[in-house]
Amino acid sequence: MTFFKFEADFVEALRCIPMQVRLKLDTCGIKLKLQDWNHFTQAERQTLVELPCLTSPEIQDYREQLNQILIQHTGKCGTDLAIDQNPPWMDAETIPESVTAKAQELGLTVTEPQWSVLQPIERFALIKLSRSSHENKNFLPALQEFGIIQ
């Protein structure tokens, strides 16, 4: 289980959706609202943190278990998301424009060598934290945590 330091203020109680679960949501193709996450029990949240979601059977199982929890609490399945067959966080060669632009806003640069040594979950986090629709106060702490800046 990978929790980032920049998530430390909320991961103990799992009051927000941690990056590792957000990655699993994108992998299994379900949109989960924070409001729905907050209806889940602590045990259900922990289960969603711990369940694997890498192989096709694991992805299907994750999706089914998440939908069961959602139905139990909201009465309906999660909203389907398109699953990217070539997600940008798996591409160690190409820095997404959103990451470059967000770094530039801060007067910083993420280089290709820096991007290429990041783990996919770290690239995923930077992509999510760089989107304009996301509260991105953690973008700079993530860059520091991942060793891109000092």
C-alpha positions as CSV (number, residue, x, y, z in Angstrom):
1,M,0.0,0.0,0.0
2,T,1.4,3.3,-1.0
3,F,0.3,6.5,0.7
4,F,2.1,9.6,-0.1
5,K,3.4,12.1,2.5
6,F,1.3,14.8,0.9
7,E,-1.8,12.7,1.7
8,A,-0.8,12.4,5.4
9,D,-3.4,14.8,6.7
10,F,-6.3,12.6,5.6
11,V,-5.1,9.0,5.0
12,E,-5.2,7.8,8.6
13,A,-9.0,8.2,8.7
14,L,-9.3,7.7,4.9
15,R,-11.6,10.8,4.8
16,C,-10.5,11.5,1.2
17,I,-9.9,9.1,-1.6
18,P,-6.2,8.3,-1.6
19,M,-4.3,8.3,-4.9
20,Q,-3.9,4.5,-4.9
21,V,-7.7,4.1,-4.8
22,R,-8.1,6.8,-7.5
23,L,-5.7,4.9,-9.7
24,K,-7.8,1.7,-9.2
25,L,-10.9,3.7,-10.0
26,D,-9.4,4.8,-13.3
27,T,-8.2,1.3,-13.9
28,C,-11.6,-0.4,-13.4
29,G,-13.5,2.5,-15.0
30,I,-15.7,3.8,-12.2
31,K,-16.2,7.4,-11.2
32,L,-16.5,7.7,-7.4
33,K,-17.7,10.9,-5.8
34,L,-16.1,11.9,-2.5
35,Q,-19.7,12.2,-1.1
36,D,-20.2,8.5,-1.9
37,W,-16.8,7.6,-0.4
38,N,-17.8,9.3,2.8
39,H,-20.9,7.0,3.1
40,F,-18.6,4.0,3.2
41,T,-17.5,2.4,6.5
42,Q,-13.9,2.6,7.5
43,A,-13.6,-1.2,6.8
44,E,-15.1,-0.7,3.3
45,R,-12.6,2.1,2.6
46,Q,-9.8,0.0,3.9
47,T,-10.9,-2.9,1.7
48,L,-10.8,-0.7,-1.4
49,V,-7.3,0.4,-0.4
50,E,-6.1,-3.2,0.0
51,L,-7.8,-5.0,-2.9
52,P,-5.5,-5.6,-5.8
53,C,-6.5,-4.1,-9.2
54,L,-3.8,-5.1,-11.7
55,T,-4.8,-8.2,-13.7
56,S,-8.0,-8.5,-15.6
57,P,-9.7,-10.8,-13.0
58,E,-8.6,-8.4,-10.2
59,I,-9.9,-5.4,-12.1
60,Q,-13.2,-7.1,-12.6
61,D,-13.4,-8.1,-9.0
62,Y,-12.5,-4.6,-7.8
63,R,-15.2,-3.2,-10.0
64,E,-17.8,-5.7,-8.7
65,Q,-16.9,-5.1,-5.0
66,L,-17.0,-1.4,-5.4
67,N,-20.4,-1.5,-7.1
68,Q,-21.7,-3.8,-4.3
69,I,-20.6,-1.2,-1.7
70,L,-22.1,1.6,-3.8
71,I,-25.4,-0.1,-4.2
72,Q,-25.5,-0.8,-0.4
73,H,-25.0,2.8,0.4
74,T,-26.5,4.8,-2.5
75,G,-28.9,2.3,-4.2
76,K,-27.0,2.4,-7.5
77,C,-23.8,1.4,-9.3
78,G,-21.0,3.8,-9.9
79,T,-20.9,5.9,-13.0
80,D,-18.8,4.3,-15.8
81,L,-15.6,6.0,-16.9
82,A,-13.9,5.3,-20.2
83,I,-10.8,3.1,-19.5
84,D,-7.7,4.4,-21.2
85,Q,-6.0,1.5,-22.8
86,N,-2.7,3.5,-22.9
87,P,-2.9,5.7,-19.8
88,P,-0.4,8.5,-19.7
89,W,1.0,7.5,-16.3
90,M,2.3,4.3,-17.9
91,D,4.2,6.3,-20.5
92,A,7.6,7.1,-18.9
93,E,8.8,8.9,-22.1
94,T,6.1,11.6,-22.5
95,I,5.3,14.3,-19.9
96,P,1.7,15.3,-20.1
97,E,1.0,18.9,-21.0
98,S,-1.0,19.4,-17.8
99,V,2.1,18.5,-15.7
100,T,4.4,20.7,-17.7
101,A,2.0,23.6,-17.5
102,K,1.4,23.3,-13.8
103,A,5.2,23.1,-13.1
104,Q,5.7,26.2,-15.2
105,E,3.0,28.0,-13.2
106,L,5.3,27.4,-10.2
107,G,8.4,28.4,-12.1
108,L,9.6,24.8,-12.3
109,T,10.4,22.3,-14.9
110,V,9.9,18.5,-14.9
111,T,12.5,17.0,-17.2
112,E,12.1,13.8,-19.2
113,P,14.8,12.0,-17.2
114,Q,13.0,12.9,-13.9
115,W,9.6,11.8,-15.4
116,S,11.1,8.5,-16.7
117,V,12.3,7.3,-13.2
118,L,9.0,7.9,-11.5
119,Q,6.8,5.0,-10.6
120,P,3.5,4.8,-12.5
121,I,1.6,5.7,-9.3
122,E,3.8,8.8,-8.9
123,R,3.2,9.8,-12.5
124,F,-0.5,9.2,-11.9
125,A,-0.5,11.5,-8.9
126,L,1.2,14.3,-10.7
127,I,-1.2,14.0,-13.6
128,K,-4.2,14.2,-11.2
129,L,-2.7,17.0,-9.2
130,S,-2.0,19.0,-12.3
131,R,-5.5,19.0,-13.7
132,S,-7.4,22.3,-13.5
133,S,-10.5,20.5,-12.1
134,H,-8.5,19.2,-9.1
135,E,-7.5,21.1,-6.0
136,N,-3.8,21.1,-6.7
137,K,-2.2,22.5,-3.5
138,N,-0.4,19.1,-3.3
139,F,1.3,19.4,-6.6
140,L,4.4,21.1,-5.2
141,P,4.6,18.8,-2.2
142,A,4.4,15.9,-4.6
143,L,7.2,17.2,-6.7
144,Q,9.3,17.5,-3.5
145,E,8.3,14.1,-2.3
146,F,9.2,12.4,-5.6
147,G,12.6,14.1,-5.7
148,I,11.9,16.3,-8.7
149,I,12.7,19.4,-6.7
150,Q,14.5,19.9,-3.4
